[in-house]
Amino acid sequence: MKPKLLILATALAALIVAPLRGQQSNAVIDVILKSYSPRMYVSDPVSDSDIETILKAGMKAPSASNLQPWFFTVIKDKELLKEIMPNITDNNILIAISGKEGNWADHDCGLATGYMCIAAQSLGLGVRIYGGPVRTINASKKEALGVPEGYRVITVLRVGHVDKNVDAVSAASPRKKMEEVVVYK
């Protein structure tokens, strides 16, 4: 057998056998397990199509009784961005996730936030969840951000391109060991 054909046959066999061993790769799981909350961003703009994809992912999140109690505000205006987050990198965006007052809004908006994080990361973007700006926004910026009456901002996402010179492995905070956070009964 020629070497190239042997290599091809070996690779093909590996692709066939791997799923049988439960080792099939899963893109979603790979994104989640490799994720971290970056702090270093660059000023490359986030495309409108990426923003739309991130928002669509948030809208697909499950919610209690399918009420979908969320409202998303995409903040691109430089002046508003600097008021909310003075040290934000140019061309990063913020997404304010607001929830309708009532049962389960925090939970449901948390799920939408998680879906948007996974979507942004799968697009190769950096994303970080912030709670700090929420109080200020709810106290004085809801109208400027178009947050509807009866809603309050629950969390804020920062989305942008990550500085590729930062080592993601060493930049990520260490995670707790499974035995510290999981119990089987």
C-alpha positions as CSV (number, residue, x, y, z in Angstrom):
1,M,0.0,0.0,0.0
2,K,1.3,3.4,-0.9
3,P,2.2,5.7,2.1
4,K,-0.4,8.4,1.2
5,L,-3.1,5.8,0.8
6,L,-2.1,4.2,4.1
7,I,-2.3,7.5,5.9
8,L,-5.7,8.2,4.4
9,A,-7.0,4.8,5.3
10,T,-5.7,5.2,8.9
11,A,-7.4,8.7,9.2
12,L,-10.6,7.3,7.8
13,A,-10.6,4.4,10.2
14,A,-10.0,6.8,13.2
15,L,-13.0,8.9,12.1
16,I,-15.2,5.8,12.0
17,V,-13.9,4.2,15.2
18,A,-13.8,7.4,17.4
19,P,-17.6,7.8,17.6
20,L,-17.9,4.2,18.6
21,R,-15.6,4.8,21.6
22,G,-17.6,7.9,22.7
23,Q,-14.8,10.2,21.7
24,Q,-16.7,12.2,19.0
25,S,-15.8,15.8,19.1
26,N,-18.6,18.3,19.9
27,A,-18.1,21.9,18.8
28,V,-20.4,23.3,21.5
29,I,-18.8,21.4,24.3
30,D,-15.3,22.3,23.0
31,V,-16.3,26.1,23.1
32,I,-17.6,25.8,26.6
33,L,-14.7,23.9,28.0
34,K,-12.1,26.2,26.4
35,S,-13.9,29.4,27.4
36,Y,-12.6,32.1,29.8
37,S,-13.5,35.7,30.6
38,P,-10.9,37.8,28.8
39,R,-9.8,41.2,30.1
40,M,-7.6,42.2,27.2
41,Y,-9.4,43.3,24.0
42,V,-8.3,44.9,20.7
43,S,-10.1,47.6,18.8
44,D,-11.2,45.5,15.8
45,P,-14.9,46.2,15.3
46,V,-17.5,43.5,16.0
47,S,-19.5,42.9,12.8
48,D,-23.3,43.5,12.7
49,S,-23.8,39.9,11.5
50,D,-21.9,38.6,14.6
51,I,-24.0,40.8,16.9
52,E,-27.2,39.6,15.2
53,T,-26.1,35.9,15.7
54,I,-25.4,36.6,19.4
55,L,-28.8,38.2,19.9
56,K,-30.6,35.3,18.1
57,A,-28.8,32.9,20.4
58,G,-30.1,34.8,23.4
59,M,-33.6,34.8,22.0
60,K,-33.4,31.0,21.7
61,A,-32.8,30.4,25.4
62,P,-35.5,28.6,27.3
63,S,-37.7,30.5,29.7
64,A,-40.3,29.7,32.3
65,S,-43.7,29.2,30.7
66,N,-42.0,30.5,27.5
67,L,-42.6,34.1,28.6
68,Q,-39.3,35.2,27.1
69,P,-39.1,38.1,29.6
70,W,-35.9,39.7,28.2
71,F,-35.1,42.8,26.3
72,F,-31.6,43.4,24.8
73,T,-30.0,46.8,24.3
74,V,-26.9,46.8,22.0
75,I,-24.7,49.7,23.0
76,K,-22.3,51.0,20.3
77,D,-22.5,54.7,20.9
78,K,-19.0,55.7,22.1
79,E,-20.2,58.3,24.6
80,L,-22.7,55.9,26.2
81,L,-20.1,53.2,26.3
82,K,-17.6,55.4,28.1
83,E,-20.3,56.5,30.6
84,I,-21.1,52.9,31.5
85,M,-17.6,51.5,31.3
86,P,-14.9,54.2,31.2
87,N,-12.0,51.8,30.3
88,I,-13.8,50.0,27.4
89,T,-11.7,49.3,24.3
90,D,-12.8,51.2,21.2
91,N,-15.2,49.1,18.9
92,N,-16.1,46.8,21.8
93,I,-19.9,46.7,22.3
94,L,-22.0,46.2,25.4
95,I,-25.3,44.3,25.5
96,A,-27.6,45.2,28.4
97,I,-29.9,42.2,29.2
98,S,-33.0,43.5,30.9
99,G,-35.8,41.5,32.3
100,K,-39.5,42.2,32.8
101,E,-40.3,42.6,36.5
102,G,-41.9,39.4,37.8
103,N,-41.2,35.7,38.5
104,W,-38.2,34.0,37.0
105,A,-36.9,37.0,35.0
106,D,-33.4,36.9,36.6
107,H,-33.2,33.1,35.9
108,D,-34.5,33.4,32.4
109,C,-32.2,36.4,31.5
110,G,-29.3,34.4,33.0
111,L,-30.0,31.6,30.6
112,A,-30.2,34.1,27.7
113,T,-26.9,35.6,28.8
114,G,-25.3,32.2,28.9
115,Y,-26.5,31.4,25.4
116,M,-25.1,34.7,24.1
117,C,-21.8,34.1,25.8
118,I,-21.5,30.7,24.1
119,A,-22.5,32.2,20.7
120,A,-19.9,35.0,21.0
121,Q,-17.2,32.5,21.9
122,S,-18.1,30.2,19.1
123,L,-17.7,33.1,16.7
124,G,-14.1,33.6,18.0
125,L,-15.0,36.7,20.0
126,G,-14.3,37.5,23.6
127,V,-17.1,38.0,26.0
128,R,-17.3,39.0,29.7
129,I,-20.3,39.3,32.0
130,Y,-20.5,42.4,34.2
131,G,-22.8,43.1,37.1
132,G,-21.1,46.3,38.3
133,P,-22.6,48.7,35.8
134,V,-26.2,47.4,36.4
135,R,-26.9,49.6,39.4
136,T,-25.9,52.8,37.6
137,I,-27.8,51.9,34.5
138,N,-31.0,51.1,36.4
139,A,-30.6,54.3,38.5
140,S,-30.0,56.8,35.6
141,K,-29.5,55.3,32.2
142,K,-32.6,53.1,31.5
143,E,-34.3,55.8,29.4
144,A,-31.1,56.6,27.4
145,L,-30.7,52.9,26.6
146,G,-34.3,52.4,25.6
147,V,-35.1,49.9,28.4
148,P,-38.9,49.5,28.4
149,E,-41.1,50.5,31.3
150,G,-41.5,47.6,33.7
151,Y,-38.0,46.2,32.9
152,R,-34.7,46.4,34.7
153,V,-31.2,45.7,33.6
154,I,-30.0,42.4,35.1
155,T,-26.6,42.0,33.6
156,V,-24.3,43.5,30.9
157,L,-22.1,41.6,28.4
158,R,-19.0,43.1,26.9
159,V,-18.2,41.7,23.4
160,G,-15.1,42.3,21.4
161,H,-12.1,40.8,19.7
162,V,-9.5,39.3,22.1
163,D,-5.9,40.3,22.2
164,K,-4.3,37.3,20.5
165,N,-1.0,37.9,22.3
166,V,-2.5,36.9,25.6
167,D,-2.2,33.3,26.5
168,A,-5.7,32.1,27.2
169,V,-4.6,29.3,29.4
170,S,-2.6,31.4,31.8
171,A,-5.1,34.3,31.5
172,A,-8.0,32.2,32.7
173,S,-8.8,32.0,36.4
174,P,-8.3,28.5,37.8
175,R,-11.5,26.5,38.2
176,K,-12.4,24.6,41.4
177,K,-12.0,20.9,41.4
178,M,-15.1,18.9,40.6
179,E,-15.1,17.3,44.1
180,E,-15.4,20.8,45.6
181,V,-18.6,21.6,43.8
182,V,-20.3,18.3,43.0
183,V,-21.8,15.6,45.1
184,Y,-23.5,12.4,43.9
185,K,-26.2,10.9,46.1
